[in-house]
Amino acid sequence: MSCPALPAAVGSPGGGPARLPWPPVALYTLHERPPVEAPVLAVHLEGWIDAGSAGSGAMNALLNTLDVAPVASFHVDHLLDQRARRPVLQVVNGVNTALSWPKIQLVTAKDRAGRDLLLLHGPEPDFQWRAFARDVRDLGIDLGVRLVVGLGAFPSPAPHTRPAPIVCAASDADLAKAVGFIPGTQEVACSMQAVLERGFAGAGVPAVGLWARVPHYAAPAPYPAACLALVECLARLGGLDLDVAELKAAAEEHRQQLDLLVATNPEYAALVQRLESDQDGALADEVERFLRGEE
């Protein structure tokens, strides 16, 4: 389904200034309607907080391990500030040979058990957030999406010697409890992923934003353990069978590198020991509250 041309301006009924009808056009081209059955939609849009590149790494792992096919391409000329997200020019021996433009795409894939997934990836839009969220929601509902999962990460006082914890913001209390959450009330600036999650939740589709907690001292570089935690949580929530062998190997290799770094630096060693003690103490408190029958 190709995006129609922008309609001409029309005068208002009261004879006022001409206005464009809203919404003017769809923001995507549908390549082919996939024969999917109750897919899970996983989302990562680059541009917001993503410590350790965990959200992008998790999405890239899915794209690289699954056999994907295009579903829809979004019109980046309507959505992106090209001066902030410039195309990439390839120059070979002084000759410009190729131009690569940023893309926002929806693709489909199947897990190892044949269950359907949809993956929305690319840069976060700069413009038309409401229209983009509306189009993604409507397209997802039309394709029968049963669960929406956002992928992200933030820096946290967590040790690299423990699995990366996951917290969430979910569309209902049961889903939040199934993942884990930060107690209390917070008001934070949000990403397009959160807008999408709210949009799907308003349409009756369960949605959850997964946030891996990346050790703050390791957050500037890629952190495979958080990528692994996100993909494993996605698989658990969606009932999916996903290949995480490469992520596990990368996470183990990276941990060994951090172990060597910590072993040669007494300050880092003391920091990691303190973070381990804090996390183990928090876990013990949770177990004690559980045994007392508390939430």
Secondary structure, 3 states (H helix, E strand, C coil): CCCCCCCCCECCCCCCCCECCCCCCCCEEECCCCCCCCCEEEEEEECCCEHHHHHHHHHHHHHHHCCCEEEEEECHHHHCCCCCCCCEEEEECCEEEEEECCCCEEEEEECCCCCEEEEEEEECCCCCHHHHHHHHHHHHHHCCCCEEEEEEEEEECCCCCCCCCEEEEECCHHHHHHHCCCCCCCCCCCCHHHHHHHHHHHCCCCEEEEEEEEECCCCCCCCHHHHHHHHHHHHHHHCCCCCCHHHHHHHHHHHHHHHHHHHCCHHHHHHHHHHHHHHHHHHHHHHHHHHCCCC
